Amino acid sequence: MTMEAYRYEDGTITYPGHPVGPDGGEPVDTIDLSEYTAEVVTWTTSYSTPPGVREPNSLAIVEFDVDGTPVRALGQLTTEDVDMGDTVEPVYAGELRDPEAGIREPASQEWDGYRFRPVDD
């Protein structure tokens, strides 16, 4: 599974990708962000989570540098032990939440994705 971002003709990159970019154009390329590391911009921990989401649930806004272009993403962390400025890497998680705990039919959505794990310097 890839962590797919879209590049547009004007050079901007968005994650998640959108069918129309900031300049109104269509995507011209895709980038797999799972091949990059990112820097923690900010983070928080939620102790009151929705049904099926682990508790506590630490989340971060991270910024990737893709050939000089910043790309921000929001996602779960693998730990509460992070600080702003830490380097993290995306790691695949087969289940970000319990499919049986929500109100929607489990088959109606995807449950996998990426979490961010600190990189040992």
C-alpha positions in Angstrom: 0.0 0.0 0.0 1.2 3.5 -0.8 0.8 6.8 1.0 -0.2 8.5 -2.3 0.2 12.3 -2.7 -0.6 14.1 -6.0 1.7 16.6 -7.8 0.1 19.3 -10.0 1.4 21.2 -13.0 2.2 24.2 -10.8 4.5 22.1 -8.7 2.3 21.9 -5.6 1.8 18.5 -3.9 -1.2 17.6 -1.8 -1.9 14.8 0.6 -4.3 13.3 0.4 -4.5 13.8 -3.3 -7.4 15.7 -4.8 -8.8 15.5 -8.4 -8.4 19.3 -8.7 -5.2 21.1 -7.5 -4.8 24.5 -5.9 -4.3 26.0 -9.4 -7.5 24.3 -10.7 -5.5 21.7 -12.7 -5.6 18.0 -12.6 -2.8 15.9 -11.1 0.2 15.2 -13.3 2.0 12.7 -11.1 1.8 10.7 -7.8 4.4 10.5 -5.0 4.6 7.7 -2.4 5.2 9.5 0.8 5.9 6.2 2.6 9.4 6.4 1.0 10.1 9.7 2.8 10.7 10.9 6.4 8.9 13.9 7.9 9.3 16.4 10.7 6.7 16.7 13.5 5.2 20.2 13.3 2.8 19.7 16.2 1.1 16.8 18.0 -1.5 16.1 20.6 -3.0 13.1 22.5 -6.7 12.4 22.7 -7.9 10.5 25.8 -11.6 10.6 24.7 -11.6 8.8 21.3 -14.4 7.7 18.9 -15.7 4.1 19.1 -13.1 1.7 17.9 -10.1 4.1 18.1 -7.4 3.2 20.6 -7.2 5.2 23.8 -5.0 7.2 24.2 -4.6 8.2 20.6 -1.7 10.4 19.7 -1.9 12.4 16.5 0.6 14.6 14.7 0.8 17.1 11.8 4.0 16.3 10.0 5.8 17.9 7.1 7.5 16.0 4.4 10.2 17.6 2.1 9.6 16.3 -1.4 12.4 17.7 -3.6 12.1 21.1 -1.8 8.3 21.1 -1.8 6.7 20.9 1.7 3.8 18.4 2.1 1.8 18.2 5.3 -0.1 15.3 6.6 -2.2 14.5 9.7 -2.0 11.0 11.2 -1.8 8.8 14.2 1.6 8.3 16.0 2.9 5.0 17.2 3.9 6.5 20.6 3.2 9.5 22.8 7.0 10.0 23.1 7.6 12.6 20.4 8.5 16.3 20.4 8.0 19.0 17.8 10.9 18.8 15.3 11.4 15.1 15.7 11.9 13.0 12.5 9.3 10.4 11.9 8.6 7.8 9.2 5.3 6.4 7.9 4.6 2.8 8.9 1.8 0.8 7.5 -1.0 -0.3 10.0 -3.4 -2.9 8.8 -6.1 -1.6 11.1 -6.3 2.0 12.4 -9.5 1.4 14.2 -11.8 -1.5 15.1 -14.2 -2.1 12.1 -16.8 -3.7 14.4 -17.0 -0.7 16.8 -18.4 1.9 14.4 -21.9 2.5 13.2 -21.1 1.9 9.5 -20.9 -1.5 7.8 -17.3 -2.7 8.1 -17.2 -3.5 4.4 -18.2 0.1 3.5 -14.8 1.6 4.2 -11.1 0.9 4.4 -9.5 0.5 7.9 -5.9 0.5 7.1 -3.4 3.3 6.6 -0.3 4.8 8.0 1.0 5.9 11.5 4.1 7.9 12.1 7.0 6.3 14.1 9.9 8.3 15.4 13.2 7.7 13.6 16.2 7.0 15.8 18.9 9.6 14.9 
